[in-house]
């Protein structure tokens, strides 16, 4: 019999019951909540007269709707009355059910997938769910983490379990050394470009190989975050020293003797050498170039040195039509050099790339530079109040502000534009977020997905550039 | 939840792959704290020529005449025929809520995104997978015959065409059972409350750091 994958181990450890029909009850250790996908779930509990099964497994924050300016007025400062109601509804629900919430005026407030790891609410070996598809982020800790819908939010609140069917196992192996300036974002976009947005559908992906081991926890979170953009609900990385170092001394991490016991257990959170995967994908780290998306799906991505592809060269008629539609929406001509696309706005933020390392990376490029005069706006939205405070201690805010960036309050912001931070019609944006769907960042807005380093360099030039120049010069 | 057993309805063809949940229901409508009323804004950016906002009178907005659901022959459609990876992107359950509120009961595609697929079953909406070539056949039929309707039978896991052709689809047993009976699956899970408690007791011994409150 072959060994177990990391996913197999996590699954087995959380299996409460397998029913006769093959459906499984899986126990959930951590449930994160935010204001957009939870109100109907709490309402469902009330209508059915149910109570949460285990209050202390839940942690809530407000992130999607919150404005990134004028926060001194708190909830009352949210101008849009519908957004304000949604934020107030979460406050009221958490209050009623006794759930810990980092509200708008709490320094620990931030994007749900930034604050979980930051607070040690996400621990190796946990099952972590949230009504948000980017919950896959938490898999970077050797956890089984995935997004759920609102009915399942209610289900987890009421039962601490989910009814699940086991996914298949996929291994994405990235070996070799990454070129200077190549980030977790580039690696992940290259993977999505290779396997497609449905390549991981039905699978849990484990990222492994020497290149992944060399990545920081922040970079691993970026990769796991975008697993859903490859179609996989869950992505994960095995536990190593880096994982344990990151978790140590976090506010909610175990302490003392309990810490030692936990670490001993977490060391087992890796796939066995003889584990078998249903699908294996290999990438050579040395081949990965800085990535920029050109279309309206994350798989529509290419190297910064390449050109916008020509649909005429695509043999599959459905794909060809999709490309034509995407180019029309993006206002791009085939064969345009990627470096020739003029940008209007720069957004550094989101659950994909708003952690301290992301801000350091961008600031290292922006130091002593100013943004192109052709830009309408460049903004940085830290992932949490804690990230913001840390960045300010390091003086990163000054670097951004001096370069011409706006330094904002934490939240999801322009990643999906549920708050006032949105693209105008036809505007091109270099964005460190995760989705370039039509209308995602604003009605008619045109998103190009990039790493924080690329967003910073693009801000200086007003268009994409080969960022390896920056790293050659530095190193 | 509304049960689904058998449904016959007019088919609307949406001939594009990777339809994402941002497209199904744009973010500005996610601010609602209700689970109803999303139908008028289903596919908002494709359906209308202007930008939609919550509270805007949709009857006064300019329609995009090219969009399939605006065409006279597809008015009243309750079965959506579409392409691969339908429902990709965000986990928003507002997507199936909008489709259901609009009047759809079943969606036929060669594949669905996992979270969306799962969400549909919680809302009396049946997503069903047919083979790529079968979907191709149906697209040809729908586009050539006005008033083309299909009968979807969950009990027998079949789709029947007007000329009597039968396609078979797979669906897992638990989901099928819940949807056929309109069951609240929280109630079903709570029947296993003892098993959940027993699991917790065992885990408190194995991994006590997961239960800091004891």
Interface residues (C-beta under 8 A of the other chain):
Chain A: X16 X17 X19 X21 X22 X23 X25 X27 X29 X36 X37 X39 X40 X43 X48 X50 X53 X54 X56 X64 X65 X80 X82 X83 X85 X86 X89 X123 X125 X126 X131 X132 X133 X135 X146 X147 X148 X149 X150 X151 X152 X154 X155 X158 X159 X160 X161 X163 X165 X167 X197 X198 X201 X202 X228 X231 X232 X233 X252 X254 X258 X259 X261 X262 X265 X297 X318 X319 X321 X322 X325 X416 X417 X418 X435 X437 X438 X439 X440 X443 X444
Chain B: X16 X17 X18 X20 X22 X23 X26 X27 X28 X30 X31 X32 X33 X34 X35 X45 X51 X54 X55 X83 X84 X85 X88 X89 X90 X91 X92 X93 X96 X111 X113 X114 X115 X118 X119 X122 X123 X172 X173 X174 X177 X184 X185 X186 X188 X189 X190 X192 X193 X195 X196 X199 X200 X203 X207 X208 X209 X210 X211 X212 X213
